[in-house]
Amino acid sequence: MFEIPRSLIILKPKQPFVDWLNDWGEEGKMALEETFCDLDAILIPECDSEDETMAFVRANARKLFEHVLDDWCTDRSLWPLDLNYDKLREWFDVEIHSSVFDGVEAESEQWGHN
């Protein structure tokens, strides 16, 4: 394995996100824990500190917010109007991973299935 010179974030939903989801959702009410399944891992530029990572999140809050909302709801008319950093932090925890590794040494290498 080799380290990739990037950092990684995961936006983990909080209750306000689930409340929004349940307000318009057609498939019944979701619990917060149900939204934790298969969350997107987002590669970002390599960051040396939490402050540096959060500065990136702040600068790109709208883009990150749009990405997550689009995964759940493609009808933008249902989205909140204020897709800013404060709302992003209200709706999501930012999980930070400063070390990212590639588990495949070469493109032709395959993982064993034992």
N, CA, C and O atoms as a GROMACS GRO file, in nm:
protein
  456
    1MET      N    1   0.084  -0.118   0.000
    1MET     CA    2   0.000   0.000   0.000
    1MET      C    3   0.088   0.123   0.000
    1MET      O    4   0.200   0.123   0.052
    2PHE      N    5   0.035   0.230  -0.060
    2PHE     CA    6   0.109   0.355  -0.056
    2PHE      C    7   0.014   0.469  -0.021
    2PHE      O    8  -0.105   0.467  -0.053
    3GLU      N    9   0.072   0.570   0.046
    3GLU     CA   10  -0.008   0.683   0.090
    3GLU      C   11  -0.037   0.776  -0.028
    3GLU      O   12   0.050   0.804  -0.110
    4ILE      N   13  -0.160   0.821  -0.035
    4ILE     CA   14  -0.202   0.917  -0.137
    4ILE      C   15  -0.192   1.056  -0.074
    4ILE      O   16  -0.242   1.076   0.036
    5PRO      N   17  -0.129   1.150  -0.140
    5PRO     CA   18  -0.113   1.283  -0.080
    5PRO      C   19  -0.243   1.365  -0.087
    5PRO      O   20  -0.250   1.469  -0.152
    6ARG      N   21  -0.345   1.316  -0.018
    6ARG     CA   22  -0.474   1.383  -0.009
    6ARG      C   23  -0.529   1.359   0.131
    6ARG      O   24  -0.482   1.270   0.203
    7SER      N   25  -0.626   1.436   0.168
    7SER     CA   26  -0.702   1.411   0.289
    7SER      C   27  -0.841   1.370   0.245
    7SER      O   28  -0.875   1.377   0.127
    8LEU      N   29  -0.920   1.326   0.340
    8LEU     CA   30  -1.052   1.275   0.308
    8LEU      C   31  -1.150   1.323   0.415
    8LEU      O   32  -1.118   1.326   0.533
    9ILE      N   33  -1.270   1.361   0.371
    9ILE     CA   34  -1.374   1.397   0.466
    9ILE      C   35  -1.499   1.315   0.437
    9ILE      O   36  -1.523   1.272   0.324
   10ILE      N   37  -1.577   1.295   0.539
   10ILE     CA   38  -1.708   1.233   0.529
   10ILE      C   39  -1.805   1.326   0.602
   10ILE      O   40  -1.781   1.362   0.717
   11LEU      N   41  -1.913   1.364   0.534
   11LEU     CA   42  -2.014   1.448   0.596
   11LEU      C   43  -2.121   1.356   0.654
   11LEU      O   44  -2.200   1.296   0.580
   12LYS      N   45  -2.123   1.346   0.785
   12LYS     CA   46  -2.212   1.253   0.856
   12LYS      C   47  -2.336   1.330   0.902
   12LYS      O   48  -2.326   1.424   0.980
   13PRO      N   49  -2.454   1.289   0.854
   13PRO     CA   50  -2.577   1.362   0.885
   13PRO      C   51  -2.605   1.374   1.035
   13PRO      O   52  -2.572   1.286   1.115
   14LYS      N   53  -2.666   1.488   1.069
   14LYS     CA   54  -2.719   1.513   1.203
   14LYS      C   55  -2.872   1.520   1.190
   14LYS      O   56  -2.927   1.512   1.080
   15GLN      N   57  -2.939   1.534   1.303
   15GLN     CA   58  -3.085   1.531   1.306
   15GLN      C   59  -3.151   1.637   1.216
   15GLN      O   60  -3.252   1.605   1.154
   16PRO      N   61  -3.101   1.762   1.206
   16PRO     CA   62  -3.168   1.858   1.118
   16PRO      C   63  -3.174   1.811   0.971
   16PRO      O   64  -3.272   1.840   0.901
   17PHE      N   65  -3.071   1.740   0.925
   17PHE     CA   66  -3.075   1.684   0.790
   17PHE      C   67  -3.187   1.581   0.778
   17PHE      O   68  -3.262   1.582   0.681
   18VAL      N   69  -3.197   1.494   0.877
   18VAL     CA   70  -3.300   1.390   0.875
   18VAL      C   71  -3.439   1.453   0.882
   18VAL      O   72  -3.532   1.406   0.817
   19ASP      N   73  -3.453   1.559   0.961
   19ASP     CA   74  -3.582   1.629   0.969
   19ASP      C   75  -3.621   1.683   0.833
   19ASP      O   76  -3.736   1.669   0.791
   20TRP      N   77  -3.525   1.745   0.762
   20TRP     CA   78  -3.552   1.795   0.626
   20TRP      C   79  -3.589   1.679   0.534
   20TRP      O   80  -3.686   1.688   0.458
   21LEU      N   81  -3.514   1.572   0.540
   21LEU     CA   82  -3.539   1.455   0.457
   21LEU      C   83  -3.679   1.400   0.481
   21LEU      O   84  -3.750   1.364   0.387
   22ASN      N   85  -3.718   1.394   0.606
   22ASN     CA   86  -3.849   1.338   0.642
   22ASN      C   87  -3.963   1.434   0.607
   22ASN      O   88  -4.077   1.390   0.592
   23ASP      N   89  -3.934   1.562   0.595
   23ASP     CA   90  -4.039   1.659   0.559
   23ASP      C   91  -4.092   1.638   0.418
   23ASP      O   92  -4.211   1.659   0.394
   24TRP      N   93  -4.008   1.597   0.326
   24TRP     CA   94  -4.052   1.582   0.187
   24TRP      C   95  -4.050   1.437   0.139
   24TRP      O   96  -4.107   1.405   0.035
   25GLY      N   97  -3.984   1.349   0.213
   25GLY     CA   98  -3.967   1.210   0.172
   25GLY      C   99  -4.099   1.138   0.152
   25GLY      O  100  -4.196   1.162   0.224
   26GLU      N  101  -4.101   1.050   0.055
   26GLU     CA  102  -4.222   0.975   0.021
   26GLU      C  103  -4.220   0.833   0.077
   26GLU      O  104  -4.322   0.763   0.070
   27GLU      N  105  -4.110   0.789   0.132
   27GLU     CA  106  -4.096   0.650   0.173
   27GLU      C  107  -4.105   0.632   0.324
   27GLU      O  108  -4.046   0.539   0.379
   28GLY      N  109  -4.176   0.717   0.392
   28GLY     CA  110  -4.187   0.706   0.536
   28GLY      C  111  -4.074   0.778   0.605
   28GLY      O  112  -3.987   0.838   0.541
   29LYS      N  113  -4.076   0.772   0.734
   29LYS     CA  114  -3.977   0.843   0.815
   29LYS      C  115  -3.848   0.762   0.829
   29LYS      O  116  -3.851   0.641   0.850
   30MET      N  117  -3.736   0.833   0.818
   30MET     CA  118  -3.605   0.770   0.838
   30MET      C  119  -3.551   0.808   0.975
   30MET      O  120  -3.575   0.919   1.023
   31ALA      N  121  -3.481   0.718   1.036
   31ALA     CA  122  -3.410   0.746   1.160
   31ALA      C  123  -3.269   0.796   1.125
   31ALA      O  124  -3.216   0.764   1.018
   32LEU      N  125  -3.211   0.873   1.213
   32LEU     CA  126  -3.077   0.928   1.191
   32LEU      C  127  -2.978   0.818   1.154
   32LEU      O  128  -2.901   0.834   1.060
   33GLU      N  129  -2.979   0.708   1.226
   33GLU     CA  130  -2.883   0.600   1.203
   33GLU      C  131  -2.894   0.540   1.063
   33GLU      O  132  -2.796   0.491   1.009
   34GLU      N  133  -3.012   0.545   1.004
   34GLU     CA  134  -3.032   0.492   0.869
   34GLU      C  135  -2.957   0.573   0.764
   34GLU      O  136  -2.925   0.521   0.657
   35THR      N  137  -2.929   0.698   0.792
   35THR     CA  138  -2.859   0.782   0.695
   35THR      C  139  -2.708   0.760   0.698
   35THR      O  140  -2.637   0.812   0.611
   36PHE      N  141  -2.658   0.684   0.795
   36PHE     CA  142  -2.514   0.662   0.808
   36PHE      C  143  -2.461   0.554   0.714
   36PHE      O  144  -2.340   0.536   0.704
   37CYS      N  145  -2.548   0.483   0.646
   37CYS     CA  146  -2.507   0.372   0.561
   37CYS      C  147  -2.447   0.423   0.430
   37CYS      O  148  -2.510   0.501   0.358
   38ASP      N  149  -2.327   0.379   0.399
   38ASP     CA  150  -2.262   0.406   0.272
   38ASP      C  151  -2.248   0.556   0.241
   38ASP      O  152  -2.287   0.601   0.133
   39LEU      N  153  -2.194   0.631   0.334
   39LEU     CA  154  -2.173   0.774   0.313
   39LEU      C  155  -2.058   0.796   0.215
   39LEU      O  156  -1.964   0.717   0.210
   40ASP      N  157  -2.066   0.903   0.139
   40ASP     CA  158  -1.961   0.936   0.043
   40ASP      C  159  -1.833   0.975   0.116
   40ASP      O  160  -1.837   1.048   0.215
   41ALA      N  161  -1.721   0.927   0.066
   41ALA     CA  162  -1.588   0.968   0.112
   41ALA      C  163  -1.538   1.067   0.008
   41ALA      O  164  -1.529   1.034  -0.110
   42ILE      N  165  -1.504   1.188   0.052
   42ILE     CA  166  -1.469   1.296  -0.040
   42ILE      C  167  -1.321   1.329  -0.026
   42ILE      O  168  -1.277   1.375   0.080
   43LEU      N  169  -1.244   1.306  -0.131
   43LEU     CA  170  -1.103   1.342  -0.130
   43LEU      C  171  -1.090   1.493  -0.145
   43LEU      O  172  -1.156   1.555  -0.227
   44ILE      N  173  -1.003   1.549  -0.063
   44ILE     CA  174  -0.976   1.693  -0.068
   44ILE      C  175  -0.824   1.711  -0.071
   44ILE      O  176  -0.750   1.615  -0.052
   45PRO      N  177  -0.776   1.834  -0.095
   45PRO     CA  178  -0.631   1.854  -0.092
   45PRO      C  179  -0.573   1.811   0.044
   45PRO      O  180  -0.640   1.819   0.146
   46GLU      N  181  -0.450   1.767   0.042
   46GLU     CA  182  -0.384   1.724   0.165
   46GLU      C  183  -0.381   1.840   0.264
   46GLU      O  184  -0.341   1.951   0.230
   47CYS      N  185  -0.424   1.812   0.387
   47CYS     CA  186  -0.427   1.913   0.492
   47CYS      C  187  -0.344   1.863   0.610
   47CYS      O  188  -0.346   1.745   0.644
   48ASP      N  189  -0.272   1.955   0.672
   48ASP     CA  190  -0.184   1.918   0.782
   48ASP      C  191  -0.247   1.934   0.920
   48ASP      O  192  -0.190   1.893   1.020
   49SER      N  193  -0.366   1.994   0.925
   49SER     CA  194  -0.430   2.016   1.054
   49SER      C  195  -0.582   2.020   1.037
   49SER      O  196  -0.633   2.035   0.926
   50GLU      N  197  -0.651   2.007   1.148
   50GLU     CA  198  -0.797   2.018   1.146
   50GLU      C  199  -0.839   2.158   1.101
   50GLU      O  200  -0.936   2.173   1.026
   51ASP      N  201  -0.766   2.260   1.146
   51ASP     CA  202  -0.798   2.397   1.105
   51ASP      C  203  -0.787   2.414   0.954
   51ASP      O  204  -0.872   2.478   0.892
   52GLU      N  205  -0.684   2.356   0.894
   52GLU     CA  206  -0.665   2.365   0.750
   52GLU      C  207  -0.777   2.291   0.676
   52GLU      O  208  -0.827   2.339   0.574
   53THR      N  209  -0.816   2.176   0.729
   53THR     CA  210  -0.926   2.100   0.669
   53THR      C  211  -1.055   2.179   0.677
   53THR      O  212  -1.129   2.188   0.579
   54MET      N  213  -1.083   2.236   0.793
   54MET     CA  214  -1.208   2.309   0.810
   54MET      C  215  -1.209   2.438   0.728
   54MET      O  216  -1.315   2.484   0.687
   55ALA      N  217  -1.092   2.496   0.703
   55ALA     CA  218  -1.085   2.613   0.613
   55ALA      C  219  -1.126   2.572   0.472
   55ALA      O  220  -1.195   2.647   0.404
   56PHE      N  221  -1.083   2.453   0.430
   56PHE     CA  222  -1.124   2.403   0.298
   56PHE      C  223  -1.275   2.380   0.296
   56PHE      O  224  -1.342   2.418   0.200
   57VAL      N  225  -1.328   2.318   0.401
   57VAL     CA  226  -1.472   2.292   0.409
   57VAL      C  227  -1.549   2.424   0.405
   57VAL      O  228  -1.650   2.435   0.335
   58ARG      N  229  -1.503   2.523   0.479
   58ARG     CA  230  -1.569   2.654   0.480
   58ARG      C  231  -1.569   2.716   0.340
   58ARG      O  232  -1.671   2.766   0.294
   59ALA      N  233  -1.455   2.712   0.274
   59ALA     CA  234  -1.442   2.773   0.141
   59ALA      C  235  -1.526   2.700   0.036
   59ALA      O  236  -1.562   2.759  -0.066
   60ASN      N  237  -1.556   2.574   0.060
   60ASN     CA  238  -1.628   2.491  -0.038
   60ASN      C  239  -1.762   2.441   0.015
   60ASN      O  240  -1.815   2.342  -0.035
   61ALA      N  241  -1.815   2.507   0.116
   61ALA     CA  242  -1.935   2.459   0.184
   61ALA      C  243  -2.052   2.440   0.089
   61ALA      O  244  -2.119   2.337   0.094
   62ARG      N  245  -2.079   2.536   0.003
   62ARG     CA  246  -2.194   2.525  -0.087
   62ARG      C  247  -2.180   2.404  -0.179
   62ARG      O  248  -2.274   2.326  -0.197
   63LYS      N  249  -2.062   2.389  -0.238
   63LYS     CA  250  -2.037   2.277  -0.329
   63LYS      C  251  -2.052   2.143  -0.257
   63LYS      O  252  -2.113   2.050  -0.312
   64LEU      N  253  -1.998   2.132  -0.136
   64LEU     CA  254  -2.010   2.009  -0.058
   64LEU      C  255  -2.156   1.982  -0.020
   64LEU      O  256  -2.203   1.869  -0.031
   65PHE      N  257  -2.225   2.086   0.022
   65PHE     CA  258  -2.366   2.075   0.059
   65PHE      C  259  -2.447   2.026  -0.061
   65PHE      O  260  -2.528   1.933  -0.049
   66GLU      N  261  -2.426   2.087  -0.176
   66GLU     CA  262  -2.498   2.048  -0.297
   66GLU      C  263  -2.473   1.902  -0.333
   66GLU      O  264  -2.564   1.831  -0.374
   67HIS      N  265  -2.350   1.859  -0.317
   67HIS     CA  266  -2.316   1.720  -0.348
   67HIS      C  267  -2.398   1.623  -0.263
   67HIS      O  268  -2.457   1.528  -0.316
   68VAL      N  269  -2.402   1.647  -0.132
   68VAL     CA  270  -2.474   1.556  -0.044
   68VAL      C  271  -2.624   1.563  -0.069
   68VAL      O  272  -2.690   1.459  -0.076
   69LEU      N  273  -2.678   1.681  -0.082
   69LEU     CA  274  -2.822   1.693  -0.106
   69LEU      C  275  -2.862   1.625  -0.235
   69LEU      O  276  -2.967   1.560  -0.241
   70ASP      N  277  -2.780   1.639  -0.338
   70ASP     CA  278  -2.812   1.579  -0.467
   70ASP      C  279  -2.815   1.426  -0.459
   70ASP      O  280  -2.889   1.362  -0.534
   71ASP      N  281  -2.737   1.368  -0.369
   71ASP     CA  282  -2.742   1.223  -0.348
   71ASP      C  283  -2.879   1.178  -0.297
   71ASP      O  284  -2.923   1.067  -0.326
   72TRP      N  285  -2.945   1.264  -0.221
   72TRP     CA  286  -3.071   1.228  -0.158
   72TRP      C  287  -3.193   1.283  -0.232
   72TRP      O  288  -3.301   1.223  -0.228
   73CYS      N  289  -3.176   1.397  -0.299
   73CYS     CA  290  -3.292   1.464  -0.360
   73CYS      C  291  -3.245   1.546  -0.479
   73CYS      O  292  -3.173   1.645  -0.463
   74THR      N  293  -3.285   1.506  -0.598
   74THR     CA  294  -3.243   1.580  -0.718
   74THR      C  295  -3.334   1.698  -0.750
   74THR      O  296  -3.303   1.777  -0.839
   75ASP      N  297  -3.444   1.712  -0.679
   75ASP     CA  298  -3.534   1.825  -0.698
   75ASP      C  299  -3.485   1.943  -0.615
   75ASP      O  300  -3.513   1.952  -0.496
   76ARG      N  301  -3.413   2.032  -0.679
   76ARG     CA  302  -3.352   2.144  -0.607
   76ARG      C  303  -3.453   2.239  -0.544
   76ARG      O  304  -3.419   2.316  -0.455
   77SER      N  305  -3.578   2.234  -0.591
   77SER     CA  306  -3.680   2.320  -0.530
   77SER      C  307  -3.710   2.279  -0.387
   77SER      O  308  -3.767   2.357  -0.310
   78LEU      N  309  -3.673   2.157  -0.349
   78LEU     CA  310  -3.694   2.108  -0.213
   78LEU      C  311  -3.575   2.137  -0.121
   78LEU      O  312  -3.582   2.116   0.000
   79TRP      N  313  -3.467   2.185  -0.178
   79TRP     CA  314  -3.346   2.214  -0.100
   79TRP      C  315  -3.364   2.342  -0.018
   79TRP      O  316  -3.439   2.431  -0.058
   80PRO      N  317  -3.296   2.351   0.095
   80PRO     CA  318  -3.297   2.478   0.169
   80PRO      C  319  -3.225   2.586   0.088
   80PRO      O  320  -3.139   2.557   0.005
   81LEU      N  321  -3.262   2.710   0.112
   81LEU     CA  322  -3.203   2.821   0.036
   81LEU      C  323  -3.062   2.856   0.082
   81LEU      O  324  -2.978   2.892   0.000
   82ASP      N  325  -3.036   2.844   0.209
   82ASP     CA  326  -2.909   2.889   0.266
   82ASP      C  327  -2.809   2.774   0.278
   82ASP      O  328  -2.792   2.718   0.386
   83LEU      N  329  -2.745   2.742   0.169
   83LEU     CA  330  -2.647   2.633   0.168
   83LEU      C  331  -2.509   2.690   0.203
   83LEU      O  332  -2.419   2.692   0.119
   84ASN      N  333  -2.495   2.734   0.325
   84ASN     CA  334  -2.370   2.797   0.368
   84ASN      C  335  -2.299   2.711   0.473
   84ASN      O  336  -2.349   2.606   0.513
   85TYR      N  337  -2.185   2.756   0.514
   85TYR     CA  338  -2.102   2.680   0.609
   85TYR      C  339  -2.175   2.655   0.741
   85TYR      O  340  -2.172   2.544   0.794
   86ASP      N  341  -2.240   2.758   0.794
   86ASP     CA  342  -2.308   2.742   0.923
   86ASP      C  343  -2.417   2.635   0.914
   86ASP      O  344  -2.430   2.552   1.005
   87LYS      N  345  -2.494   2.636   0.807
   87LYS     CA  346  -2.600   2.535   0.789
   87LYS      C  347  -2.538   2.397   0.767
   87LYS      O  348  -2.589   2.298   0.818
   88LEU      N  349  -2.428   2.391   0.692
   88LEU     CA  350  -2.359   2.264   0.670
   88LEU      C  351  -2.318   2.203   0.804
   88LEU      O  352  -2.337   2.084   0.827
   89ARG      N  353  -2.261   2.285   0.892
   89ARG     CA  354  -2.217   2.235   1.024
   89ARG      C  355  -2.335   2.202   1.113
   89ARG      O  356  -2.324   2.115   1.200
   90GLU      N  357  -2.448   2.269   1.094
   90GLU     CA  358  -2.568   2.237   1.169
   90GLU      C  359  -2.625   2.101   1.126
   90GLU      O  360  -2.676   2.026   1.209
   91TRP      N  361  -2.614   2.070   0.998
   91TRP     CA  362  -2.674   1.950   0.941
   91TRP      C  363  -2.579   1.830   0.936
   91TRP      O  364  -2.625   1.716   0.926
   92PHE      N  365  -2.446   1.853   0.942
   92PHE     CA  366  -2.350   1.744   0.926
   92PHE      C  367  -2.231   1.759   1.020
   92PHE      O  368  -2.183   1.869   1.046
   93ASP      N  369  -2.185   1.645   1.071
   93ASP     CA  370  -2.054   1.639   1.135
   93ASP      C  371  -1.952   1.617   1.024
   93ASP      O  372  -1.979   1.545   0.928
   94VAL      N  373  -1.837   1.678   1.037
   94VAL     CA  374  -1.731   1.660   0.938
   94VAL      C  375  -1.629   1.563   0.997
   94VAL      O  376  -1.557   1.596   1.091
   95GLU      N  377  -1.626   1.444   0.941
   95GLU     CA  378  -1.531   1.342   0.983
   95GLU      C  379  -1.406   1.358   0.897
   95GLU      O  380  -1.414   1.357   0.774
   96ILE      N  381  -1.291   1.374   0.962
   96ILE     CA  382  -1.166   1.404   0.892
   96ILE      C  383  -1.072   1.284   0.898
   96ILE      O  384  -1.052   1.223   1.004
   97HIS      N  385  -1.015   1.251   0.782
   97HIS     CA  386  -0.913   1.146   0.773
   97HIS      C  387  -0.792   1.209   0.703
   97HIS      O  388  -0.799   1.242   0.584
   98SER      N  389  -0.684   1.225   0.776
   98SER     CA  390  -0.568   1.294   0.720
   98SER      C  391  -0.473   1.202   0.644
   98SER      O  392  -0.388   1.249   0.569
   99SER      N  393  -0.488   1.071   0.663
   99SER     CA  394  -0.403   0.975   0.592
   99SER      C  395  -0.492   0.888   0.504
   99SER      O  396  -0.586   0.824   0.551
  100VAL      N  397  -0.460   0.886   0.374
  100VAL     CA  398  -0.536   0.808   0.279
  100VAL      C  399  -0.439   0.714   0.208
  100VAL      O  400  -0.335   0.758   0.158
  101PHE      N  401  -0.474   0.586   0.203
  101PHE     CA  402  -0.386   0.487   0.143
  101PHE      C  403  -0.455   0.417   0.028
  101PHE      O  404  -0.576   0.393   0.032
  102ASP      N  405  -0.378   0.385  -0.073
  102ASP     CA  406  -0.426   0.306  -0.186
  102ASP      C  407  -0.391   0.162  -0.154
  102ASP      O  408  -0.275   0.128  -0.134
  103GLY      N  409  -0.492   0.076  -0.151
  103GLY     CA  410  -0.472  -0.064  -0.116
  103GLY      C  411  -0.431  -0.151  -0.232
  103GLY      O  412  -0.411  -0.271  -0.215
  104VAL      N  413  -0.417  -0.093  -0.351
  104VAL     CA  414  -0.378  -0.169  -0.469
  104VAL      C  415  -0.245  -0.113  -0.519
  104VAL      O  416  -0.235   0.004  -0.554
  105GLU      N  417  -0.144  -0.198  -0.520
  105GLU     CA  418  -0.010  -0.155  -0.561
  105GLU      C  419  -0.002  -0.121  -0.709
  105GLU      O  420   0.068  -0.027  -0.748
  106ALA      N  421  -0.072  -0.197  -0.790
  106ALA     CA  422  -0.070  -0.174  -0.935
  106ALA      C  423  -0.210  -0.198  -0.988
  106ALA      O  424  -0.290  -0.268  -0.926
  107GLU      N  425  -0.240  -0.139  -1.101
  107GLU     CA  426  -0.374  -0.153  -1.158
  107GLU      C  427  -0.412  -0.298  -1.184
  107GLU      O  428  -0.530  -0.333  -1.177
  108SER      N  429  -0.315  -0.382  -1.213
  108SER     CA  430  -0.345  -0.522  -1.245
  108SER      C  431  -0.361  -0.609  -1.120
  108SER      O  432  -0.410  -0.721  -1.129
  109GLU      N  433  -0.320  -0.556  -1.005
  109GLU     CA  434  -0.330  -0.633  -0.880
  109GLU      C  435  -0.475  -0.645  -0.836
  109GLU      O  436  -0.551  -0.549  -0.847
  110GLN      N  437  -0.513  -0.760  -0.788
  110GLN     CA  438  -0.650  -0.784  -0.742
  110GLN      C  439  -0.647  -0.826  -0.595
  110GLN      O  440  -0.553  -0.890  -0.550
  111TRP      N  441  -0.747  -0.788  -0.524
  111TRP     CA  442  -0.760  -0.830  -0.385
  111TRP      C  443  -0.802  -0.975  -0.380
  111TRP      O  444  -0.886  -1.018  -0.460
  112GLY      N  445  -0.746  -1.051  -0.287
  112GLY     CA  446  -0.788  -1.189  -0.268
  112GLY      C  447  -0.923  -1.193  -0.199
  112GLY      O  448  -0.958  -1.102  -0.124
  113HIS      N  449  -0.998  -1.296  -0.223
  113HIS     CA  450  -1.129  -1.313  -0.161
  113HIS      C  451  -1.128  -1.437  -0.074
  113HIS      O  452  -1.185  -1.540  -0.111
  114ASN      N  453  -1.063  -1.427   0.041
  114ASN     CA  454  -1.053  -1.542   0.132
  114ASN      C  455  -1.164  -1.539   0.233
  114ASN      O  456  -1.172  -1.628   0.318
   0.00000   0.00000   0.00000
